[in-house]
């Protein structure tokens, strides 16, 4: 198990196939002008990701953490990716939804890909969160399958699958921006997660 504070992440999970824990870290949120640890993040990816990253063989974790090109490859590689996000500081669902939607919109607009379809996809994401209090130990999941341009967002107030509510994000540009928010190298939401992911990839590439 990997521990992030008092949150544990198993080394492997199975979605449509077995995935390995390749990175973990924290995110922070600003409340009343103070920064608070908000979530613990676990990044799970198909181990086959290493076959797509061979040009970075021999690089250190610190070198990889500063090289956005490898994270672009991680994002685009045709392998399953899964994020498990455990809430450690209670906030309102609308606060998280606003932050997610704002960040994703900024990324899509910056790439000159924002239109009516992207706007509708973000409205649907925003509607998924407002009435869901993100209590401590509740779980958010983001699932990105290799065989699809669709993402699935999940929410469980209990921290396990029995009460999991899900929605699908159908817009490809929005899905790509969501990946970049958590996995986008130096521009990602959680620097600690990116450094952990870089160290794991460097270790795997050294074998």
Buried (B, 14 or more C-beta within 10 A) or exposed (E): EBEBEEBEBEEEBEBEEEBBBBBBBBBBBEEEEEEBEBBBBBBBBBBBBBEBBEEBEEBEBEEBBBBBEBBBBBBEBEBBBBBBBBBBBEBBBBBBBBBBBEBBBEBBEEEEBBEEBBBEBBEBBBEBBEEBEBBEBBBBBBBBBEEBEBBBBBBBBEBEEEEEEEBEBBBBBBBBBBBBBBBBBEEBBBBBBBBBBBBBBBEBBEE
